[in-house]
Amino acid sequence: NKYRYLVSLREILEEAEEGFLLPVGRNYCGSIYSINFKKMTNILVIGNDINSKIAFLKTLIYVIIYKFKPEEFKLVINDFQSMKPMLIKLYTEVERRLFALTDKKLKFEPILLILNDFVDFYLNDNDYLKYLNYILVYGGKVDVYTVYTTNNFDEKILTSNLRAQFDGTIAFMINNRETSFKYLEDDVTVLLKEGDFVIYSRADNSQIRVQAVNLTEDDELVCDN
């Protein structure tokens, strides 16, 4: 299917439902598609279409900024130089929240960790592994969510055990059909570029093809307004 239509940030924000749902595009029936981190606490984003991956992450960030006040939803975006101190802090916060779970009335503000090119972190410093894996396994229980992205299909890192920790996988176009079937049991080499992706949800046992937002230079103004 080579048909393509543009999806703007403004239109999905105007049509977005209230609450915790985060709109990121439209499915191929034209309906808004939203991510629900309550159902998909950890999301793996993979693919060789790097521009689409970056645009998707920007859309997610813009939507959160638009829908929530800073005290209502916290964003943690990786920076390699300051990554370890930040991970220790986030690791400690997850531990603190887990110990506080006995208080059923206690509510936590959501935190989203966006870790771009996470395979590189795993390969470069084993010290990261303890913190990254702990957050991945336990964070969702206390409203700490993760989006891990990569275009590096290193099988030493992307093991079946690690992939099992993700409740959802977003796949953009992958160049190699064998790689696609290895990690997804599906052929996403047929996906178009410029935001065409498939999202696989373990919670719903579903897969949905989505056209992500096509960001323009005016989209930052949407959030400012």
N, C-alpha and C positions, 0 to 999 in steps of 0.2 A: 504494500500500500504506500504509494509515493505521494499521496495527498497530504498537504501540510497547511495548517492554519496557525495564525499567530495568537498567542495568549498573552495579554498584558497584565502587569502587576496591579494596575488600578482596578481592572474588572474583577479579578479574583478577590481583592480586598473589599470591594463594594458588595460582592455577592456572598462573602464569607459568613458562616454561621458564628454566632457568639459562643464564647466558652473556649475550651482548650484545643479545638481543632485548628490545625494550621494549613491553610490552602497553599498548594504549590503548583497547581496546573489544572488541566481538564482531561478527563478520560476521553476515549474515542467515541463516546456517545454525546459528548459536549458538556457533561456534568462536571462541576467543580470536584477536584480530588483533594482531600485534606489528610494530613498525617495526624494520627492520634498517638501521642507518646505514652498514653495510659495502656494502649494495646501493644505498641511496638516500642519498648523501652530502649532497645539497642538496635540501631540501623547500620547496616553495612552498605556503603555506596561504592560500586566498582564499575570499571569500564575504561576504554581507551579514548573516549571522547572527552578530553580534559576540559575543553571550553564549556561543554554542557554541565559537567560536574561542578565547575566553579560558579556558573550561573545559578545552578540549583542551590548551592550553599548560600550565595548572596540573597536569593529569594527567601530562603528560610530565615535568614537573619533579618531581612527587611520586614517580613511578616510578623516576627516576634516583636521587633521594635515598634511596629505600627499598632499591634493589638494589646500590648502589655506595658505597664509602667516598669521601670527598672527594679523596683522592690517586689514586683509580682512574678517576674521571670528573669532569672540570671543566665547570662551567656558566658561561657568560657571558651575562647578560641585559641588554638595552640600557637605558640611562638617557640621555635626550637631552643633559643637561647635561655628563655625563662621557663621552659617546660617543666623541669624537674621540681623546682620549688612550688610551682602551681599544682602539680600532680600530688605532691605530698599534702598540700593544703586541702585539696579536694578529697583525697583518700581519708584524711582525718575527719573531714566533714561527714563523709558517708559513715564512718565508724561511730561518730557522735550521734547521728540520726538513728542508726541501728540500735544503739543502747537506749535511745529515748522512745522506741516503739511501744514500750509498755503503757505509755500514756496514749490511750486511744483518741483523746480529744485533740492531741497535738497535730497541727498541720504544718507541712514544710513547703516553702516556696520552691517551685521547680527550678532546677539547674540543668542546662544543656551543655555538655562538653562536645565541641566539634573538633575532631582530630583529623586534620587533612594529611594525606600520605602517611598513614599510621605505620605501614610496613617498614618505612625508613626508620622510625623510632625504635621498633623492635629489633631491627638489624644493627643499629648503631650503638645501642647502650642497653645491656641487660638490666641495668638498674631501673629502667622504666617499667619492666614487665610486672613486677609486684604490684605497682600502683595501678597500671592500666588494666590488668586482669581483675583486680579486686573491684575496681569501679564498674567494670563490665559485668561482673557476676552479681554484685550486691547493690549497685547504685539504683537500679529500677525499683527496688523495694521501698526506697525512701525518696522517690521523686528526683533522682539524679539520672538523667538520660544521656545517651551517647549517640553521636553520628561519627562513625569511622569511615574514612574514604581512602581508596587506593587505586592506582592503575598498575601496580606492581604485583604480579601474580606469583610471588615466591612461595612455592609449596611448603617450604620449611616453616613459614609463618602462617599462611592461610590453610591451616590444618582443619580437618573435619571437626575436631574438638573446639577449636576457636570459632569456626563458623556456626556451630551449634548454639553459641551464646547470643546470637543475633536473632531477634524476633522478626525482623524484616530485612530484606535485601532490595536495594534499588540498583538496577543494572542499566547502564547506558551501553552504547554500541561497543562490542568487543571484537577486535580484529580477527581473532583466531577461533574457528568453529570448535576445534577440539578443546580449547581452553574454556569456551562458553559452556559446553556440555559437562566438562569436568566439574565446574564450580556451581552450575545452575541447573544442570540436566535440561537445558533448553538452548535454543539457538538465537542469540541476540546479535549475531553478525548482521541480521537483516534489519536491525533498527536504523532509522535515519539519524543524522546528526542534528545539531541545533535543538537539543532538549527532549528528544524522543527517548522514553525509558519504560521499563517494566518494573513494577514493584511486586515482590513476592512476600506475602504475609503468612507467617506460621500461625498466628492467632486465628485468622479467618480461613486458613488453608486455601488461599486464593492468589491469583496473579492478575494484575490489571495493567494495561498499557496506557500510558499517560503522556500528554504533551506538556512539558514544563513551561513555565513563564519565559517568554522571550524578552529579556531585560533590555531597556534602552537607556540613553543618557538622562532621560527625564524621570526615571523611576526613583532616584534619590529624593527628588522633590515631592513625590507622593508621600513618602514617610515623613518628611519635614512638615507637611501640611496636615 
